[in-house]
Amino acid sequence: MTTNPIMATNAYRLFVNRLCRSCPMKEQCSLFKKFIEQQERNSLESTPLNHSEVQTIDNHLTVSSSQHCFLCLDVLHRYTSDEFIQQIKQTAQSTTSDFQSFCCNLTLPLNLFIRHAYLLKFLNKYVGECNEKDLPIIKDQWRNVMIDRLEEALERPYQIESPFEINITFDFSGEAEELNFLRRFRYADNPKLQKSNANEAFTRQAVTSVLNNITFEDFEQYYKPVINGKTSCTISAQHDSVYIAGRYNKYSRTLSQTPWIIDGIRKADTSVEELIALPISKLISAKHYVFLSSGREDVDVRTLGRGRPFVIEFRQPSRILYQPEEFHAVQDEINTSTKDVRVRDLQQVSKEDSNQIKEGEEEKTKCYEALCYTDTQIDQEELDRRLASVANPLVIEQKTPIRVLHRRTVMTRQRSITELCATSIDAYHFRLRLTTQAGAYVKEFVHGDFGRTKPNLTMILDRFVDILELDVLAVNIDFPPMLEIENEQDNACDTNGK
């Protein structure tokens, strides 16, 4: 496009008076630099504009240097000082003292994107053809100024993927007023939708989408920047979660895995989760935690053998690094505080490793032992004969059990049983040992759940069978790593309970 050089250079002169002294527009906008050089070559600096030309430019840049920078809203001026660095340092160190690196996440006021779009159109009109790359990116400029200084102040390296995040959020008091400018153009092709969404909040994506359809003439007619707004800033910091893994044995037949609360009323004094997580919480000192395990047992089921793998995610921890001895001490505290639960292999793991507890949910297997009762006599010979007649693996289909219909999706699940053997105790009782695909409902396999599980043990033995006691003997997943055994008690592989 053809540009009046007098208008261009004087537009620049008027515009830079609206920028803070730190604003990169003065030095890093290639178009402005080009026209500064042109101004110097052609001695146009002293050429005056007439009143109407001044008014045309000034109408849309009515922000004096004593208020805020038109382009960066003072982000690159007030918020790059040594004092601000000390504020960031104080926030980081009060969050956790042992972070190993850091990254910075900046959130800018949405009206900055309006001003950015307007400036592009302004430059196209008064200076010359330009595009996005001709304007400095505020976030990049802030990082260019601040990162080296922050590394020195925090004595930690800056890493884009650091688990320790410093979040800096800038707010502008006139943001909502400037965003109202966009409402005229949002859903402009659908008045009904525009009316029904008149108060819909703006996201960055929505702002960008609307700005793509606004012309410079629209800006000239409707846009008026807020001149008396103020920029404020909030600093927060948080480290990624800390993950603690281990295995637990459960020896009680009256203890639930998680807190048992129905309609706000607690049904039991404690739970496996609380007996394990609360002592560890004292060490980790996090905002809150999430308890995960490789499956779960019913209240009346014991978990023996090496125990059931678990992971506790501690969110927003105040400490990050721990010594193995600290986990040994907590493990001992748990194991001596109760006879109902025992923990082993307590250790810190990475987020990636913690995912193993849920990976391959349906592929892993579990071993069980059940004390069973029959309503008619059966001896060892008949047990062996009838169990030998079933396929191996035995594939069963289980409809969602009646006892969990209130909290499980109604569907039919196919599961495999790869080991099935029984040892007679007396004419009416026997011990059943079985290895199943994870997710199989063992109780329902035994009694049939009114025909909702087929085939079932009642069908196989041709008589009614029910479970009196059930134990989990093994959860076959290689997680977490087995630690060195400290004493003979830890070295024992308990399959009989206390």
Order of alpha helices (4+ residues) and beta strands (2+ residues): alpha-alpha-alpha-alpha-alpha-beta-alpha-alpha-beta-alpha-alpha-alpha-alpha-beta-beta-beta-beta-alpha-beta-beta-alpha-beta-alpha-beta-alpha-beta-beta-beta-alpha-beta-alpha-beta-alpha
